[in-house]
Amino acid sequence: MEKLKLAMVAACATLVAACSQDPDPTVPTVDSVQGADPDGAQVAANMVADNLPYFGSITQSSNAGSVPGVTGDRASTAFDGQNLDLTIERTDGSSIQLNTADNALQSIPETYTGVPGLDQRRDIVMARISDNAVSSAVTYVNWNDSDPLDYLAAGYWLHYDFEGDVSGITVIGTEIGAFVDGPELDGSASLPVDRTASYRDSTQGFYVQNRNAEADIGGFTAVIELTADFGSNTVSGCVGCTGFIELSSFVDDSISESDSMLRLGPALIESSGGFRNHKVTLVTPGMTYTENSGSWGGKLSNVPDAAGDPRLVAGTYGAKAATAGGDGITFVGAFYAGKREQ
């Protein structure tokens, strides 16, 4: 967890610092665009929390599709052991494309032991600014060193459409999303008839916080714990119930701890191994929320472990809560968690 935290902090700092060194003085920097409309980021993050994830890859974003309340964007990836390509097919027919070869700001190798067989890991930050649009993503990919096509990639992206230049910026559109993609999420999982399985790992994502009329945006890391009950065919869990949620601000590069917890209510597992629902509750000790909602979902792996259980579970989530006075926080995240010994 500590290594992921440090990698995430470095990634957030790089996303701001590296993009501030734009060679064209007339082009706004990524961080100046990101900071121009925190209210828009709040609205977009709240929309993610409203939308159930889409299955194919697992995608949860601020753009709903033809079915109200269900994400319309489609995230997909390709990985060859070196380069990660991320494509977001948007609801308007256009796409957002980022890749390690052309858009990487930072690529950090990590030592990873969370899922047997996926023994390599890399945390990658990508960003691109052009045509009055900024696209950025904080991602991580795990793979089998003997077979790089056996991989999982996850993370979140931010996209801004804007008008103006360095003399003045007006953000006219903000989109946020989270995703998980990889071959073992395709097809159907083989599910045990009964018993339970526990899953735990690190998760990361994007947050927007408003306290005392001051807005803050940034990235976060936390521990996610899940329980799959194959007898009742449900999966449930919690983000932040073990340890704190670590917040890394894009605004002032500060690092802080949040004692908020995201409780992920029991979701029915479909025959394919997929699950999703709106049973998400954000709990913060000492805070009374008058608005509290969210959605989450994911899929059990089609690769079994030695016991015959899915070796991991992957997915996305969004949670939002606000007090009567207007203070509130929204989390958008992605995860894949390996099975733990009982």
N, C-alpha and C positions, 0 to 999 in steps of 0.2 A: 504493500500500500504506500509506503514511504517513497519508493522509487517512482511510482506512478504520480504521486503528489508533486515530487520535484520535477518530473518531466512535464507535467501539466503547467506548473508555474513557469518553467522555461519556455514552453510553447506559447503561453499567453503573453509573456514579455516580448518574445520574438515577433508575434503577430503584430504588436504595436510598434516595436522599435525598428524592425527591418523594413516595414512598409512606410516608415516615416522618412526613409532615405530615397525617395523617388527622384530619379535623375531629371525629370521634367518639372521645373518649378511652377508650371501653370496647372498641373494636375493635382487635385487634392490627394492626401494620403488616406490609406485605409482607416487609420485610427480617427482621423478627423471626420470621415463620413460616419463611422460607427457611433461616434459621440454626438452627432448632430441632432439625433432624434430619439432620445431614450424612451419617450412616450410611445413612439411607433414600435420600438422593440418590445415594450410591455404588451401592447395590443397583439403583436404577432406571436409572442410566447404564450399568451393566454389562449390564442386560437389553436396552438399546438395542443394545449391541455384539453381543449374541447373535442379534438378530432381523434377518433380511433385510428390505430395504425393500419396501413395497407399491407397485405401479404403478397408475396412474390419473393423479393427481398422484403425485409421488414422496414417500412418507412412511415414516419409520423411527422407531419409538418403543418404549417399554418394554412396551407391551401387545401380546402375541401374539394372533393370531386363531384361527380354527378349524383352520388348518394350523400345526402346531407349528413354531416357529422363523421364522415369517413375520409381520411386523407386521400387526396387526388394525385399528389406527386409520386414519382417512382424513382427510387435510388437504385443504382446498380454499380458494381465495381468489377475491375479486372486486376489481377495481380500475377506477376511472373517470378516472384522471389526477390525482385529489386524495386520495380516501379508499381505504384498503385494509381489506377485511374478511377476517378469518381464521376459519375454522370447522374444528374438529377433531371428527369423528364418532368417538366412543369405542366400544370393543367392547361396553360394557354398554348401548348404545343411546342414551346421553345425549350431549350435545355441549358443547364449550368454544367460546365465541364472543368474539372481540375485534375491535374496529374502531377506526380512526383517529379518527372523529368523537367517540366516547364514551370511549375508553380510552387515548388517546395521552398519554404522559408527555413524549416528546420526538420531534421530527420534524426531521431534519437533511438539507437538500438537499446533494447532492454533484455534482461534475463527473466524468463517467464516460466513458471511451473504450474500454472493454474489448470490447464487441460492437457492430460497425457496425449502425446502425439503432436500437439501444436507447440513445439519447443522453441520457436523463434518469435521475437516480437519487435516491432518498430512503431514508435509514435511519430506521426507526421503532421506538420502544420503547412497548409497550402493557402495561397491567396492570389487573386488576380483583379486588377482594376483596368477597365477599358470601357469605352462607349457609354460613359455616364452610369456605370454599374460597378459595384464591388462585390466579389464573391470570395468567401473564405471558409475554411473547414479545419477543424481539429479532429484528427483521425488516429486510429491505431489498428494495426493488422498483426495477426498471429498466424503462423504457418508451420507446416511440417518441413523440416530442413531437407528431408529425403524426397519430398514431393511438394513443391511450392504451390501447385494447383489445389492442394488440400489446405485451405486457409479460411479465416474469418476476418472481416473488416467491419469496424464500427466507428461511430463518431457523430458529430453534428456540424451543420453548416449555417452560415449567415449570408443573406443576399440583400443588397441595397440598390435601388434605382434612385438616382439623384439628378438634380439640375444645378448648374453653377460651376464655379471653379474655386481656386484658393481664396478669392476675395469674398466668397459667400456661397454656402451650400444649402440647398433645400432637398431633403430626403422626400421622395414621392412614393416610395414603396419599400416595405421591409418584409422579408420572408425568413423563417427559421425552421429548421427541421433536424431530426435525428434518424439514424439508420443503422441496420446491421445486415450484412450480406455475406454469403459464402455457400459453397456446394452442399454442406451438410444440413442446410435449411431448406433445400429443395425436396420435393416429393413428400412422402409420408413417413412419420416416425413409427417405430415399432414400440408399442406401449405395453408395459406389464399389466397383468390383470388386477393385481392388488399391491400392497405395501406402499411405502413412501420413500422418497429420495430427497436429499437436501443438496442445495447448490449455493455456492458463495464465491464472490470475487469482487474486484473493484469495478466501479462504474464512473462515468464522467459525463459532463454535459454543460449546458449554458443556463445561467440564472439572470433574472432581473429583479431587483429589490428596490422598494420605495419606503424610506423611513424619514419621518419628519419633513416631507415634501422634497427630499433629496433622492435622486435616482442613482442606482449603481447597476452596472452590468458586468458580467465576467464569466469565467469558467468555474466548474466545481468538480471535485472528486469525492467519492464516498465508497462505503462497502454496501453491497446489495446481498441480501440473503433470501432464498426462495425455498419453498417446500412444495414438491409435487406429490399429491395424494392420488395414487392410481386407483384406489378403491372407490373414491368419490369422483374421480376424473376432474380434479381441480388443481390449480396452482395458485399460490399466494406468496406474499413476501413483504419486505421492508427495505427501504433505502435510508441509511443513517441510524438504524437502531443499534448498530455496533460502531462505536466511535463517533466523531463529529463529521459533518459535511464541511469539507475544506473549500472556502471561497477564494478565488484569485481574481481580483478586480482588474478589468480592462481600463478603468478610469484612472486609478492612481497607483497601480501595480501592488496594492496592499494584499496581504494574505490574512484571512481571518477564519474563525470557526463558527459554524451555525449549528445550534442544537435542534434544528428542525428535523422531522422524520416524515418520510413518505410511506404511508401504509397502503400496500397494494392488495386490494380485496380479492377473495377467491374468484378465479375465472375458470369457466368450463373448458376443458381440453377437448377439442374436436378430434375426429378420427385421424386427421392429418397430423395432429400434434400441435396445431395452432390454438391460440387462446387470446381473448381480448375482452375488456369491459370498461365501464366508467366508474368502477369502485376504487377510487383513489382518494385518500384523505391526507391532508398535510397537517401535522401536529407540531406546534412549537410551544414548549413550556413557558408559561407566563403570558401567552398571547391568546386572546379570544377572537376568533374569526367569525364574521357574519357571512362571508362567502367562502366556500371551500369545495373544490371539485377537481376532477382530472380524469385521465384515461390512460390505459396502458395495454400492452399486449406483446405477444412474442410467439416463439415456436420451440418445441423440443427437438433436439438433434436427431437426425436419421442414422447416426452412428452409435451403436450400443457399447457400453463398457463391459467388463468381464462378467458382471452380475446380470447383464441383459437390460439394464436401465439406459435411457438416453444419456450420453456422456456429458452433455451440457444443455443449458437452456439460454436462449438469446431473445432480446426484445428492446422495446423503447417505452418511454413513459413521459407524461407531462402532468404537472400538478400546479394549481394556483390557489391562493388564499389571500383574503383582504379583511382588514378590520373595519369597524364602522367609521373610523377616522380617516381611512384611506391608505393606511400602511399595509404593505403586503409583499409577497414574494412569489415568484413563479420559477419552477424548475423544469427543464427539458433535458432528457438524458437517454443514453443507450447503454446496453450491457450484453455481455455473454459470460456466463458463470459455469464453472466446471463442478461436477458432482463431488460432494464431500463424503468421506467415510462416515458411516453411522456410528 
